[in-house]
Amino acid sequence: MPRPAIFCIVVRAWPILSFLRGTAVAFAPHPQGALDRYMYRWTSADVPVPLVHVPQQLRASTTASADDSASTASPVHEYECSHCGAPFGTRNELFRHLRSDDGDGDRDGGGCRQKAGLAGGLDRLETVRVALLVGYDAAACNDARDAGYGTCSSPSSVLFGNKIKEAFEQGMRSALGPVPEGVHDGGASIRIVGSSQSSIARARSGVLAQDPVCSAAGDVVVVNIKVPALLMEDCEACMEGAVDLANEYLRKELINDSADETAAIISFRMLQSSSAIHAEDDCSQRTYSYLLPITWLPGGQEVAEWWLETQEQSSRSFNPEMPPPQQTLQLIKKALRSAECRPYQNRRTRRRMRTRAAHDREVSTTRDIPNEMSRPKPSRSGAVSSKERRPWHNYSAPSLAGAASPNHSVCWKVLERARLGSILEHRGEVVLVVEFRADEFAQEQVRRMVGAAVAVAHGWLPDDFLPASTRSDAFVETPLAPADRLHLSNLRFQGRDGELVQWPGDAEAKRTEWIGSLRRRMLDRLSEGSVAATEACWLEELQTTVAPRIKEQLLRSSKVASTPSPNDKMRTNAQVPAEYEPTLTLLRDIVSSGRWPRTSRSRSKVIRQQAQVRSNAPPSGSFTVVNGSYDGGKLLDPSTAAGFDLPQGNRLFPELAAAVFELELTLAANDDGSSRKRTASSHCAVNCRASFTPHVDSGRGAGQTLSLIVGIGDYVGGELLVEGRPHDVCYAPLEFDGWRERHWTAPFEGERFSLVWFTPEMDLAGTTASY
């Protein structure tokens, strides 16, 4: 028989032979007894491999007697301690005996625990993972700071997170009781060794941090707490008692002796020790609520009186028989709904829309940033995974500046829902509970959406302000609503296989009860006369100052963003300044000869390509050249640490590189030609018909905090917008902070070149951050 045929027969018969051999091994008797069938698995080499680590002494102690093993009836005492002879009905009872018996009354004169060799094994520390559903009232932040749980600038989520973790640690120590002497360092062994909190931005960008003053009725804290293995059996049984003790500790010792709970653990769930749930990263949905007084809306007072008259005193459900006298509710609903993200369009629909847009505007949008950033995250689940993402840079805190740039993916989030949740009545005041649900929120985003919705409902801002202000090329101020009415109401941890955290059945009822008490306390404080006067001033300022200023910004932006008419005569006959002629001549020669290089992938992400409407139209793109004389020429010297290969621009166009940096020296000199106002840059970005989208430059300036830009050529439009302010840079050099200030290019027509000198941060190998 040929060898290949024999090989095929052996391969096909091998699974059958392995099965028969495994069956024979499985039914083979073992001298240690039937108990070892559950403690070992057998390999093909007839060698038992333990499924769990069990000491040899314990295996001997748990072996059933021969008579009991042979008995077919249910034994009363199946297990017997081999050290003292005590009988036990179950293995658990025998294990508890071995853990606890340290006395000297057995037959050998020593404790069974020591003889079994378990003293060291059970004294080790085990990690218990617990998810805590917590609530806190931000008004008690001063009490937390006085107790030493944070500084005066610490956000409420950090303050109360620290308080709750310490209270839970104390509750676990009290509930588990004293740890026997000789176990590590006694009660101090029960301690938290790691934690994560959904409302704190530590693993995420600071752009996504929760507002500094924000209450919560559904925040989640996941803690890893070390517990001696000796107490692991009673850990889960004592967990509920530990939570009760922690809440008592929070109410009396950390805050005050009042009956109100300003911080509490609402519910808990023990997680598997192998679980890798992170409260911050694995949170798939966040819901914030805002208590909006109906009197802030047009016709709100009439609607409030109507609602109070038509409702029964016992139930405050919103189900009127007669419609409200004003369209107040419809106006605010329409404004809120316009902010919601739409379902993500499929590839065919996007291609059709891009083709129509290119035909209408003669501009290709195939490489526009929104087409990339708006795609849902593949790691998300639920409704968030099917909706497009929007940039919320205009709704972020102004202090974030360049960190909240639309070219950063952290600003692109899915607002799944912005609706009216319920209507509350408190001391004669009618309040709308506005709910916002998204995967993540930028700092101050919810309050700015509320302020914008109120202005739109009044007609102080355009109806399309909310969707228009979430375009990547839109930079506009957004009104900020008061902070004391905001609170976190719910979190979800939804994975592809369902909820990652399964709360107990009564957790939702407890959370609902706690959020009701939190809202009552918040409304009690907000009903004070001083608070009402402050909010009335805010509403008046929104109408008379903020909204008109925003409308003026929108009008100015629309003028700048409009494409210049080709009839607007360009500078064809204008005299080019003498200092620009050498550089402009070289640039035009490169374009006319078709030698313009291809743009790098990283920089092309922030460039909106211009359509090739004519066959002889000049190319568009960007490349970089380096300064050969920068810092004594160390950039081009391979013997130095910063030396590296010449960029493509320097190799192809050495004359242009020299002319570009000579031009910078001329522009940086004082009017009288004396010492320079600006140090020489190491790099220069050379751009041709490049329309940049809003972005900030990556990296940091190395000894040079400002970039220098100038536009040259024959064109109209093309202003540089820095944080929304337009600057005409045509033969007019401008310095700006490109690493912190968001900037982009206004539409233009004609031949537009631009030069941007900058000095990025460079490592010892000479690698630079991309422009």
C-alpha positions in Angstrom: 0.0 0.0 0.0 1.4 3.4 -0.9 2.7 5.5 2.0 0.2 8.4 1.4 -2.7 6.0 1.7 -1.4 4.6 5.0 -1.0 8.2 6.3 -4.6 9.1 5.4 -6.0 6.0 7.2 -4.0 6.8 10.3 -5.2 10.4 10.3 -8.8 9.5 9.9 -8.7 6.7 12.6 -6.8 8.7 15.1 -9.9 10.5 16.7 -11.6 7.1 17.1 -8.6 5.6 18.8 -8.2 8.6 21.1 -11.9 8.4 22.1 -11.7 4.7 23.0 -8.5 5.2 25.0 -10.0 8.2 26.8 -13.1 6.2 27.6 -11.1 3.4 29.1 -9.1 5.8 31.2 -12.2 7.6 32.5 -13.7 4.3 33.8 -10.5 3.0 35.3 -10.6 2.7 39.1 -8.4 5.0 41.2 -6.9 4.1 44.5 -7.7 7.5 46.1 -11.4 7.0 45.9 -14.4 8.4 44.1 -14.0 11.9 45.4 -10.9 12.5 43.2 -13.1 12.2 40.1 -14.3 15.7 40.9 -10.9 17.1 41.9 -8.9 15.8 39.0 -9.1 15.4 35.2 -7.1 12.7 33.4 -4.7 13.1 30.6 -3.8 10.7 27.9 -0.7 9.9 29.8 -2.7 8.6 32.8 -1.5 11.5 34.9 -4.1 13.2 37.1 -4.1 17.0 36.7 -5.9 18.9 39.5 -8.7 21.2 38.5 -8.2 23.3 41.5 -5.3 23.7 43.9 -6.0 21.5 46.9 -3.3 20.7 49.5 -2.3 17.0 49.9 -3.4 17.1 53.6 -6.8 18.3 52.6 -7.3 15.6 50.0 -6.5 13.0 52.7 -8.9 14.7 55.1 -11.8 14.8 52.6 -11.6 11.2 51.4 -14.7 9.3 52.3 -14.4 5.9 54.1 -14.7 2.7 52.1 -18.0 1.7 53.8 -19.6 5.0 53.0 -18.4 4.9 49.4 -19.9 1.5 48.9 -23.2 2.3 50.5 -26.0 3.0 48.0 -28.2 4.8 50.6 -27.8 8.5 51.3 -25.2 8.7 54.0 -25.8 10.8 57.1 -22.1 11.4 57.8 -20.2 10.8 54.5 -17.0 12.7 55.4 -14.7 12.2 58.3 -11.8 14.3 59.5 -8.6 12.2 59.4 -7.1 14.2 62.2 -9.8 14.1 64.9 -12.3 11.6 63.5 -15.2 14.0 63.6 -18.0 13.0 61.1 -19.6 15.5 58.7 -22.4 15.2 56.2 -21.0 17.5 53.5 -17.6 18.6 52.3 -18.5 22.2 53.1 -19.0 21.3 56.8 -15.6 19.5 56.8 -13.9 22.5 55.2 -15.4 24.9 57.8 -14.2 22.6 60.5 -10.6 22.6 59.0 -10.7 26.4 58.7 -11.9 27.1 62.3 -10.5 24.3 64.5 -7.4 25.6 66.1 -8.0 24.0 69.5 -6.0 21.2 71.1 -8.8 18.8 72.0 -8.3 16.4 69.1 -6.7 13.0 69.4 -3.2 14.2 68.4 -3.1 17.2 70.7 -3.0 19.9 68.0 -5.5 21.9 65.9 -6.8 20.3 62.7 -6.3 23.5 60.8 -2.5 23.5 61.5 -2.2 19.8 60.8 -4.0 20.1 57.5 -1.5 22.8 56.5 -4.2 25.4 55.7 -3.1 28.2 58.0 -0.9 29.8 55.4 -3.2 29.1 52.4 -6.3 30.6 54.0 -4.5 33.6 55.3 -3.8 34.9 51.8 -5.7 37.9 50.4 -8.4 37.5 47.8 -9.8 40.3 45.6 -13.5 41.0 45.7 -15.0 43.1 42.8 -18.1 45.0 43.6 -20.2 47.4 41.5 -21.8 50.2 43.6 -24.8 52.2 42.4 -24.4 55.5 44.2 -26.1 58.8 44.6 -25.0 62.2 46.0 -26.2 65.7 46.3 -23.7 68.3 45.0 -24.9 70.9 47.5 -23.0 69.0 50.2 -19.6 69.5 48.5 -18.6 72.0 51.2 -19.1 69.3 53.9 -17.0 66.9 51.9 -14.2 69.4 51.5 -14.3 70.2 55.2 -13.9 66.4 55.9 -10.7 66.4 53.8 -11.9 64.5 50.8 -10.7 67.0 48.2 -9.6 70.6 47.5 -11.7 73.6 46.9 -11.5 73.0 43.1 -12.3 69.2 43.2 -15.4 68.3 41.2 -18.4 66.9 43.2 -18.0 63.5 41.5 -14.4 63.2 42.9 -15.3 64.4 46.3 -18.2 62.0 46.8 -16.5 59.1 45.1 -13.7 59.3 47.7 -16.3 59.5 50.5 -18.3 56.6 49.3 -15.2 54.4 48.8 -13.9 55.0 52.3 -17.4 54.4 53.8 -17.7 51.1 52.0 -14.3 50.0 53.1 -15.2 50.8 56.7 -18.5 49.0 56.3 -16.8 45.9 55.0 -14.5 45.8 58.0 -17.4 46.1 60.4 -19.6 43.6 58.7 -16.9 40.9 58.4 -15.9 41.3 62.0 -12.4 41.2 63.5 -9.7 39.4 61.6 -7.9 36.8 63.7 -4.5 37.7 65.0 -1.6 36.7 62.9 -3.5 37.3 59.6 -1.3 39.9 57.9 -1.9 43.3 59.6 -5.3 42.5 61.1 -8.3 44.5 60.1 -6.2 46.7 57.8 -6.0 43.8 55.4 -9.6 44.6 54.3 -8.9 47.5 52.0 -9.7 48.9 48.6 -6.8 48.5 46.2 -8.4 49.8 43.0 -11.5 51.5 41.7 -13.1 53.2 38.7 -16.0 55.7 38.5 -18.2 56.4 35.5 -18.5 60.2 36.1 -14.7 60.8 36.4 -12.5 61.3 33.3 -9.3 59.6 34.3 -8.9 57.0 31.6 -10.7 59.2 29.0 -9.9 62.7 27.8 -10.5 65.6 30.1 -13.0 67.0 27.5 -15.5 64.3 28.7 -15.2 65.2 32.4 -18.5 65.7 34.2 -19.5 69.3 35.2 -17.7 70.4 38.4 -21.1 70.9 40.2 -23.4 68.0 39.4 -25.5 65.8 41.6 -26.1 62.1 40.7 -28.7 59.5 41.4 -27.2 56.7 39.3 -23.4 57.0 39.3 -21.5 53.7 39.3 -18.3 53.0 41.3 -16.5 49.6 40.7 -14.1 48.8 43.6 -11.5 46.0 44.0 -11.3 45.3 47.7 -8.8 42.9 49.3 -10.3 40.4 51.8 -8.5 37.5 53.7 -9.4 34.2 52.1 -10.4 33.1 55.6 -13.4 35.4 55.4 -14.3 34.8 51.7 -17.1 32.4 52.5 -19.0 35.0 54.5 -18.1 37.9 52.3 -21.2 37.8 50.0 -23.5 37.2 52.9 -22.2 40.2 54.8 -22.2 42.5 51.7 -25.7 43.9 52.3 -24.8 44.6 55.9 -21.6 46.3 54.8 -23.7 48.6 52.5 -26.0 49.5 55.4 -23.1 50.3 57.6 -21.5 52.4 54.9 -24.7 54.4 54.4 -24.9 55.0 58.2 -21.2 56.1 58.2 -21.9 58.5 55.3 -25.0 60.0 57.0 -23.6 60.5 60.5 -19.8 60.7 60.5 -18.9 62.3 57.1 -21.8 64.7 56.5 -24.1 65.6 59.3 -26.7 64.1 61.7 -29.7 65.1 59.7 -32.2 62.6 58.3 -31.5 63.5 54.7 -29.1 61.4 52.8 -26.8 63.6 50.7 -24.7 60.6 49.7 -25.6 56.9 49.7 -25.0 53.5 48.2 -28.3 52.7 46.5 -27.5 49.2 45.5 -24.6 46.8 44.7 -23.7 43.8 42.7 -20.8 41.4 43.3 -18.8 40.8 40.1 -16.8 37.8 39.2 -13.1 38.0 40.1 -12.2 37.5 36.5 -14.5 40.4 35.4 -12.7 43.2 33.7 -15.5 45.8 33.8 -14.2 49.3 34.1 -16.9 51.8 35.3 -15.5 54.6 33.1 -14.6 52.8 29.8 -17.4 50.2 29.7 -20.3 52.6 30.3 -22.2 52.6 27.0 -24.9 55.1 27.8 -25.2 58.1 30.1 -28.4 60.0 31.0 -28.5 63.5 32.4 -31.6 65.3 33.5 -32.2 69.0 33.9 -35.0 70.6 35.9 -36.3 73.3 33.5 -38.8 75.7 35.0 -41.7 76.1 32.6 -41.7 79.8 33.2 -38.4 80.1 31.3 -40.4 79.3 28.1 -42.7 81.6 26.1 -46.2 81.5 27.5 -44.9 79.3 30.4 -46.9 81.0 33.1 -50.2 80.4 31.4 -49.3 76.7 30.7 -48.3 76.3 34.4 -51.6 77.6 35.6 -53.5 75.4 33.2 -51.5 72.3 34.2 -52.1 72.9 37.9 -55.9 73.4 37.4 -56.4 70.3 35.2 -54.5 67.9 37.4 -55.8 66.1 40.5 -54.1 66.9 43.7 -53.3 63.2 44.4 -51.7 62.3 41.0 -49.4 64.5 39.0 -49.6 62.5 35.8 -49.5 64.4 32.6 -52.7 63.4 30.8 -54.9 66.5 30.3 -58.3 66.4 28.6 -57.9 69.9 27.1 -54.8 71.1 25.2 -52.6 73.7 26.7 -53.4 77.4 25.9 -49.9 77.9 24.4 -47.6 76.0 22.0 -44.9 76.1 24.7 -44.4 72.4 25.0 -44.3 71.9 21.2 -41.7 74.6 20.8 -39.3 73.1 23.4 -39.8 69.6 22.1 -39.0 70.7 18.5 -35.9 72.5 19.6 -34.6 69.5 21.6 -35.4 67.0 19.0 -33.4 68.9 16.4 -30.3 68.2 18.4 -30.7 64.4 18.3 -28.4 62.5 16.0 -29.9 60.8 13.0 -29.5 57.2 12.0 -26.2 56.6 10.2 -26.6 56.5 6.4 -25.3 53.5 4.5 -22.6 53.7 1.9 -24.9 54.1 -1.1 -26.8 57.0 0.4 -23.6 58.8 1.4 -22.2 58.4 -2.1 -25.4 59.8 -3.6 -25.4 62.8 -1.3 -21.7 63.5 -1.9 -22.3 63.4 -5.7 -25.3 65.8 -5.4 -23.2 68.1 -3.2 -20.3 68.1 -5.5 -22.6 68.9 -8.4 -24.3 71.8 -6.6 -21.2 73.4 -5.0 -18.5 72.1 -7.5 -16.6 70.9 -4.4 -15.7 67.3 -3.6 -16.4 66.2 0.0 -15.1 62.7 -0.3 -12.3 63.5 2.1 -14.2 65.8 4.5 -13.7 65.0 8.2 -17.3 64.4 9.1 -17.5 61.4 6.7 -14.8 59.7 8.8 -15.6 61.0 12.3 -19.4 60.6 12.0 -19.1 56.8 11.6 -20.4 55.0 14.8 -17.9 53.3 17.0 -17.8 49.5 16.3 -17.3 48.9 20.1 -20.6 50.5 21.0 -23.9 48.5 21.4 -27.6 49.4 21.3 -29.1 52.4 19.6 -25.8 54.3 19.9 -24.2 51.9 17.4 -26.6 52.8 14.6 -26.6 56.6 14.8 -24.1 59.1 13.3 -21.8 61.0 15.5 -21.7 64.8 15.7 -19.0 67.2 16.8 -19.9 69.0 20.0 -16.9 71.4 20.2 -19.2 74.4 20.4 -20.9 72.9 23.4 -17.7 72.2 25.4 -16.3 74.4 28.1 -14.3 77.3 26.6 -11.4 76.6 28.9 -10.8 73.4 27.0 -9.9 75.4 23.9 -7.9 73.3 21.4 -8.5 70.1 23.3 -12.1 70.3 22.1 -11.3 70.6 18.4 -13.4 69.0 15.7 -10.4 67.2 14.3 -10.2 65.2 17.6 -12.5 62.2 17.7 -13.2 62.9 21.4 -15.6 65.7 20.4 -17.7 63.4 18.1 -20.4 61.8 20.1 -23.9 60.4 19.6 -26.8 62.3 21.3 -29.4 59.5 21.2 -32.2 61.3 22.9 -33.2 64.8 24.0 -36.8 64.8 25.2 -39.1 65.9 28.0 -39.2 63.1 30.6 -41.9 64.2 33.0 -43.5 67.2 34.7 -43.1 68.0 38.4 -44.9 70.4 40.7 -43.1 71.8 43.7 -44.6 74.5 45.9 -46.7 75.8 43.1 -43.9 75.8 40.5 -44.2 73.6 37.4 -40.9 72.0 36.3 -40.1 70.1 33.1 -37.6 67.2 33.5 -35.5 67.3 30.3 -33.5 64.1 29.7 -30.4 63.9 27.5 -29.1 60.4 26.6 -25.8 59.8 24.9 -22.7 57.6 24.9 -20.6 60.4 26.4 -21.0 64.1 27.1 -18.5 66.9 26.9 -18.0 69.1 29.9 -20.9 71.7 30.1 -22.6 70.1 27.0 -25.9 69.5 28.7 -26.2 73.0 30.1 -25.4 74.6 26.8 -27.9 72.5 25.0 -30.6 73.6 27.5 -29.6 77.3 27.1 -29.7 76.9 23.3 -33.1 75.2 23.3 -34.6 77.9 25.5 -33.3 80.6 23.2 -34.6 78.8 20.1 -38.0 78.3 21.7 -38.3 82.0 22.3 -37.2 82.8 18.8 -34.0 84.6 20.0 -31.9 82.1 17.9 -32.8 80.5 14.5 -34.7 77.3 14.5 -31.8 75.3 13.0 -29.3 76.7 15.5 -28.7 73.3 17.3 -28.0 71.2 14.2 -26.1 74.1 12.5 -23.8 74.6 15.5 -22.8 70.9 15.4 -21.1 71.1 12.0 -17.4 70.6 12.0 -16.8 74.0 10.3 -19.0 75.9 12.6 -17.5 77.9 15.5 -20.0 79.9 17.5 -20.8 80.8 21.1 -23.5 78.8 22.9 -25.5 80.0 26.0 -24.8 78.3 29.3 -27.7 77.5 31.6 -27.4 77.6 35.4 -25.6 74.6 37.0 -27.7 73.8 40.1 -30.5 72.1 38.1 -28.3 69.4 36.5 -28.0 65.9 37.7 -26.8 62.4 36.5 -29.9 60.1 36.4 -28.8 56.8 34.9 -26.0 54.7 33.4 -26.0 51.6 31.3 -23.3 49.0 30.7 -24.5 47.3 27.5 -22.2 44.9 25.7 -22.7 42.7 22.6 -24.0 39.9 24.8 -26.4 42.0 27.0 -25.9 44.1 30.1 -22.5 43.8 31.7 -23.8 44.7 35.2 -27.0 42.9 36.2 -28.4 44.9 39.2 -30.7 43.3 41.7 -34.4 43.4 41.0 -35.1 46.1 43.6 -32.3 48.4 42.4 -34.5 50.4 40.0 -37.1 51.0 42.6 -34.5 52.2 45.1 -32.9 54.4 42.4 -36.3 55.9 41.6 -37.0 56.6 45.2 -33.6 58.2 45.7 -33.8 60.4 42.6 -37.2 61.6 43.8 -35.8 62.7 47.2 -32.8 64.3 45.4 -35.0 66.4 43.1 -37.1 67.5 46.1 -34.0 68.8 47.9 -32.8 70.5 44.7 -36.2 72.2 44.2 -36.3 73.3 47.8 -33.0 75.1 47.4 -33.9 76.5 44.0 -37.2 78.0 45.3 -35.3 80.5 47.5 -35.7 84.1 46.5 -32.0 84.8 45.8 -31.7 81.8 43.4 -34.9 82.9 41.6 -33.5 86.4 41.1 -30.2 85.1 39.8 -32.0 82.9 37.2 -34.2 85.8 36.2 -31.1 87.9 35.5 -29.6 85.0 33.4 -32.8 84.8 31.3 -32.8 88.5 30.7 -29.1 88.5 29.7 -29.7 85.7 27.3 -32.4 87.7 25.5 -30.7 91.1 25.5 -27.0 90.3 25.3 -26.0 86.7 24.6 -28.5 85.8 21.8 -27.8 89.0 19.8 -24.1 88.4 20.1 -24.5 84.8 18.8 -26.7 86.0 15.9 -24.0 88.5 14.9 -21.4 85.7 15.0 -23.6 83.6 12.7 -24.0 86.4 10.3 -20.3 87.1 10.1 -19.5 83.4 9.7 -22.0 83.0 6.9 -20.4 85.9 5.0 -16.9 84.5 5.4 -18.0 80.9 4.6 -19.7 81.9 1.3 -17.6 81.1 -1.8 -16.3 84.2 -3.4 -17.8 85.0 -6.8 -15.5 84.5 -9.8 -16.6 88.0 -10.9 -14.7 89.5 -7.9 -11.5 90.6 -9.6 -8.4 89.1 -8.2 -5.1 90.7 -7.8 -4.0 89.9 -11.4 -2.6 93.4 -12.0 -1.6 94.0 -8.5 2.0 94.5 -7.7 3.5 91.6 -5.8 5.7 92.8 -2.9 9.4 92.4 -3.8 10.3 90.2 -0.9 7.7 87.6 -2.0 8.6 87.5 -5.7 11.4 84.8 -5.5 9.3 82.4 -3.5 6.1 82.9 -5.6 8.1 82.4 -8.8 9.5 79.1 -7.6 6.0 77.9 -6.5 4.4 78.8 -9.8 7.2 77.0 -11.6 6.6 73.8 -9.6 2.9 73.9 -10.3 3.2 74.6 -14.0 5.7 71.8 -14.5 3.4 69.3 -12.7 6.0 68.4 -10.0 3.8 69.2 -7.0 4.2 66.2 -4.6 1.5 64.1 -3.0 0.2 65.2 0.4 1.0 62.9 3.4 -1.8 60.8 4.8 -1.8 62.5 8.2 -2.0 66.0 6.8 -4.6 65.1 4.2 -7.0 64.3 7.0 -7.4 68.0 7.8 -7.5 69.2 4.2 -10.7 69.5 2.2 -9.8 68.8 -1.4 -10.9 71.3 -4.1 -12.7 70.0 -7.1 -10.9 69.8 -10.4 -13.4 71.7 -12.3 -11.0 72.4 -15.2 -8.5 70.0 -16.8 -5.7 72.5 -16.5 -6.6 73.5 -12.9 -3.6 73.6 -10.5 -3.2 70.8 -8.0 -4.0 71.1 -4.3 -2.0 69.7 -1.4 0.7 70.4 1.1 4.3 69.3 1.9 7.0 70.3 4.4 10.5 71.6 4.2 13.0 72.0 7.0 15.4 74.8 7.8 19.0 73.6 6.9 20.5 76.3 9.0 18.3 75.8 12.1 20.4 75.6 15.3 23.6 75.3 13.4 22.3 72.8 10.9 21.8 70.0 13.4 18.5 68.8 11.7 20.4 67.8 8.6 23.6 66.5 10.3 23.4 62.7 10.7 26.1 62.8 13.3 23.9 64.7 15.8 21.1 63.2 17.8 18.5 65.3 16.0 19.8 64.6 12.5 17.5 62.8 10.1 17.0 62.2 6.4 15.9 65.1 4.3 12.2 65.5 3.8 10.8 65.0 0.3 10.3 68.8 -0.1 14.0 69.5 0.6 15.2 66.8 -1.8 13.0 67.9 -4.7 13.1 71.6 -4.2 16.3 72.8 -2.5 16.0 76.3 -3.9 12.5 76.7 -2.7 13.5 75.6 0.8 16.2 78.2 1.0 13.9 80.9 -0.4 11.2 80.1 2.1 13.3 80.5 5.2 15.0 83.5 3.8 11.5 85.0 3.4 10.8 84.3 7.1 14.0 86.2 8.2 12.8 89.1 6.1 9.3 89.1 7.6 10.6 88.6 11.1 13.0 91.6 11.0 12.0 94.9 12.4 11.1 97.8 10.1 14.6 99.2 10.4 16.2 95.9 9.7 17.5 95.5 13.2 17.3 92.3 15.4 14.6 89.9 14.6 11.2 89.9 16.4 10.9 86.2 15.8 13.4 83.4 16.1 14.0 81.2 13.1 11.6 78.3 12.6 12.7 74.7 12.0 9.9 73.7 9.6 7.6 75.3 7.0 4.4 73.9 5.6 4.0 74.8 1.9 0.4 74.7 0.7 -1.2 75.1 -2.7 -5.0 75.6 -2.9 -5.3 73.7 0.4 -8.5 74.4 2.2 -7.9 73.3 5.8 -10.8 72.1 8.0 -11.0 73.2 11.7 -8.1 71.7 13.6 -5.2 72.3 16.0 -1.7 71.3 15.2 -0.4 68.2 16.8 2.6 68.4 19.1 3.9 71.4 21.0 6.1 74.3 20.0 9.8 73.7 21.0 10.8 77.2 22.2 8.4 78.8 19.8 4.8 79.1 21.0 3.5 80.9 17.9 3.2 79.9 14.2 3.6 82.4 11.4 1.4 82.3 8.3 1.2 84.3 5.1 -0.8 83.9 1.9 0.6 84.7 -1.5 -0.8 84.4 -5.0 -3.7 85.7 -7.0 -7.0 84.8 -5.2 -10.0 86.2 -3.3 -11.4 85.0 0.0 -9.2 82.4 1.8 -9.1 84.2 5.1 -7.6 82.3 8.1 -10.2 81.8 10.8 -8.8 81.5 14.3 -11.4 80.5 16.9 -14.0 81.8 14.5 -12.3 85.2 13.9 -11.4 85.9 10.3 -7.9 87.2 9.4 -6.9 88.3 5.9 -3.4 86.9 5.4 -2.9 87.7 1.8 0.6 89.3 1.8 -0.1 90.1 5.5 1.8 87.8 7.9 0.0 86.7 11.0 1.3 85.0 14.2 -1.1 82.6 16.1 -1.0 79.7 18.5 -1.6 76.8 16.2 -1.1 74.2 18.9 -4.0 75.6 21.1 -6.2 77.7 18.9 -8.5 76.1 16.4 -8.0 77.4 12.9 -9.1 76.7 9.4 -9.4 78.2 5.9 -12.3 80.2 4.5 -13.5 79.4 1.0 -11.6 81.1 -1.8 -11.2 81.3 -5.6 -8.0 81.6 -7.6 -4.4 80.8 -7.1 -3.7 80.6 -3.4 -0.4 79.6 -1.8 0.2 79.7 1.9 3.4 79.3 4.0 3.2 78.3 7.7 6.5 78.5 9.7 6.6 76.5 12.9 8.9 74.6 15.2 7.4 71.3 16.5 8.5 69.2 19.4 11.3 66.8 18.4 12.7 63.8 20.2 16.3 62.8 20.3 15.9 60.8 17.1 14.7 63.9 15.2 11.2 62.6 14.8 8.7 65.5 14.7 5.0 65.8 15.4 3.1 66.2 12.1 1.8 69.6 11.4 
